[in-house]
């Protein structure tokens, strides 16, 4: 802090004070009708309050520094965020203050009935959510500075300095975005369910269930929400001109969730287990679903001329006023009319065999996600020559914006795996657990090279690890002696070991020089950059004949696609080097008294100091393509630890 001013900054965190408070109360009522019939009623209330504050809140620092219009109310107090290119930021962070109050009312009733070989449970619940929220991306404004304003007047390029431009108060870009309302959101979540645990006979048990959920879209108590409707190409204001109080978003009534499980023991040492279930995850309750759009937002931005800049910090920002719904100036948020709840279908089948006190298992485990959340920029232009903005789908409707985040449930992901497990139960002081997983995780497509063809993005997920083997063991060292003192030194030691070998993570080959000419439009909401990928030679092995850190890939397997076209190389089609490490610990506990122990540990992480290399450079056409220049994980680390256990 200098002269009472905290420089703040926004290096991926929220500097400032965060005040949180949570309160809850619950009442239960249980009535036993008979020894086999039980009624349980519950009512609960929870309140959560969050006030995440920026540095300088309550101080009109922008005004003191001669930047008018930035501090126009309490929420916008503090110093604007300033980013000289290549240097740390200065000022209050973006997206704060975040002020939120949440009230949750929960009512539930359930009936339990044991009848013969059936254990039956049924119930219903109702959840009411109330949220008061205010948060803006840049309530006091943000400025970027580059070296253009201070370039050599003779015309030498890149001769300027961002700090010099900042000292001259000449930004390259300026922006102010603020939500003008404190919104009060409301949401209902009713559900009903039934479950039967049926002991068919001594060998077979069935678990049968059915659940039904509804998650209503948000409403706002004053109808201060609006939605961009691509079906009619306009911004619809909740409660106006026949638009529903959910701004046109319909309730999804299709959330039926069956559950099935079984356990079968065909012989004394064999067990077969399996199950299937559907779970629903509401995704409309995140920040994109809050529908903060014009006319309830204020937006202003400028881009300075690189040669003759006209905007300075002394100019500041104009007084806040609602954006026009017909001519907005900052990005918009749209929620699909038929937005559906994300559903996850999980199923598994496991066979277990016991022998000599050990257990081996073989399992098939899968998870299928449907209607997963996507938020593409539907104003992303198609590839082509000439002006990028003129090719935006909504340019002639909203010419002053470049981003419309379309919040919809349209992605599908699949995970399939074979899992083999060996368990050696404690015998002779030794326990072992070894498991091997062969898996594949796929995504069904998302925004990418072409906004009108998401299937080009179908492929492995970024976390797809095909093979993974893990071994963990604990061994009580068999050292002991009849000498009590000596036994206290050499006896009672345990040795732990964990070994992991896993295949590498996938990565995508991209063009060092983009060919599609969609410029910054390739950045999707959330900072996800669209890949401009090259063409791939059919049948060519993309890995080097003898992969090394200096040449992991075969560059002849790729070539630049034609200008203004999408490449045919898919996402995440290649994999990096494997990951291997061995962690070992040796420890002993010394009793101090009945409930207190002092534990001494010697620990070694990556004992063999085996290097696990990072993925190679994947920018086709660059000098680092196929070159591995880093490692992941940690080198060998040794540590001595004392723990007091009580």
C-alpha positions, 0 to 999 in steps of 0.5 A: 500500500502506497500513500493509503492506496492499495495497488490491487491487481487482478492476477487470477485472484480477487484481492480485497476483503471477502465477508461470508456468513452462513446460517441454518436451522432445521426441524425434524418430526418422526412418527412411528406408526408400527415397528415396520412403518415410519413417517419422517418430516423435515423443514429447513432454512439456510441463508448465505451472505457473500460480500467479496470486495475490491481494494479501494471500495468506498474511495473515489480513487479514479476521481482523485487520479483525474479519471472522470465517470469511473466512480459513479456509485458505491459499487464502482468506487476504487481504481479502474483496472489497468493493464500495461502489456507484459506487466502486472495489472494495477487497480481493483479486480474485475467482477467484484464487488460480488454481493449475493444473498441466498435464502433456501427453503427446504421441505421434505417428507418420507415414508419407510415401510418394511414388508416381508422381503421388501424395504420400501421408501417413498417421499417428496420434497420442495425447494424454494430458492431466493437469490439477490445478486449484483456483479459486473465485469468492469463496474469502474472500467478497465484500460489496456496499454500497448506501445503504439502511442509511444512509437518512434514518430519516424515510423519505426514499428514496435519502438514504443513502450506500454509503460510509457503509454501508461505514463502519458495516460493514452490507453489502447482500449477502454471498457466499462460494463456494469449491471444497473439493477440488483436482481432478485431471482426465484426458482422452484425445485419439486421432486418425488421419489420411490425406492424398493430394496428387495431381498429376492432370495439368499443369493439375489438382492435388487435395488429398484427406484424412480425419481422425478425432478423439476428445476424451473428457470429463473424468474426475477421479482421485478422482471429485470431480465431479458433474453436474446432470442435467435428465433425472432432475432431480438431481445425479449424483455420478461413480462413485456409484449407477451414474453413470459416472466422467465424471458421465454425459457421453458420449464423442462418436465422430462427429468425422469430418473430410474434406478436399478441395481443388483447383487448376485452370489452364484457361489460362495467365493463369487459375487456379481454386482451391477447397476444403472441410474440417471441423475439430473444436474441443473445448469441454468443456475450459473452466472450465464443463466442470470440473463443480464442484458440491455436495457438493464446493463450499461456498456461503453468501450473504445479502441484508440487509433494507433497513430492518432489516438484521441482517447485519454484517461482524462476523458474518462467514461460517460455517465452510466445509462441503460444500453439500447436493446436494439443497438447494444455495445457490449456482449449479450447472453442468450438462453435457449427456449428449450434449455434442458437439464443435464442428465448423467447416465451411469452404469456398471457391471462387476465380477468379484472372486475371492481366493486365499483371502485375496480378492480380484475384480473385473468391472465395466464402468461407464458414464454418459452425459446428455444435454451438457452445457454449452455457451458458444459465441453464435456471432462468430463469423464463418471463414472468408476473405475481407472484413471479419465483422461483416461476416458475423451472423448478427452484424447487421442486427447488432453491429457494435458487438462481437459476442453473443453467448448462447447458453444451451444444453447441446453437448454429449460426452461418453466415458467407457472403461475396463477396470481390473483390481487385485486386493491382497488383504492383510497377511504377514504384515503386508497389504497390496492394492493394484488396479488397472484402468483402460478407458476412453472419454469422448465429447460429442462436439462443441463450438470450434472452427466452424460455428455451423458445424460443431461435429468437427470438434468431436473427439477425445476430451482434454482429460482422456487418459487411456491407460493407468496402473496404480499399485499401493502397498503397506508393509509392517517391517518384521524387525523386532527383538526381545530387548525392550529398548532396542525393540522400541527403536527398530520395531513397529516401522511401516513402509508405504509405497505408491507407484503410478504409470499412466499414458499421456494426455491428449493435445490438438495440433493447431496452425501457428498462422491462422488460415480462416481469417476469423481473427479474435472472433475465434475466442469463445466466451470463457476465454476458450480459443477456437482452434485453427487446425491444419489438414492431416495426411491420411494414413500417416503416423503422426509420431516420429519413428523414434520419438525424442524430446527434440522430435516427438511428432512427424511434421510431414503428416500435416499441411496447411489447409487452403485459405478461408477453410477449416482443416480436417485434423481433429481435436485431441487426436495425439497424446503426449509422453507417459507419466510415471512416479514412485512415492515411498514413506517410512513411519513409526508411531511412538505412544505418549499416552493412551490417546496421544501418539507422536509419529515420525515419517521419512517421505520421498516423492518421485523416489527414482527421480523419473522425469515425466515430460510435458506435451510437445509443442503443437503449433504447426509451422512454428520452430517448436512444433513437436519439441518437448520443452518442459516436465510435469510433476515434481522432481525427487523430494525428500522430507522428514516429518513429526506429527502429533496425533491425538 
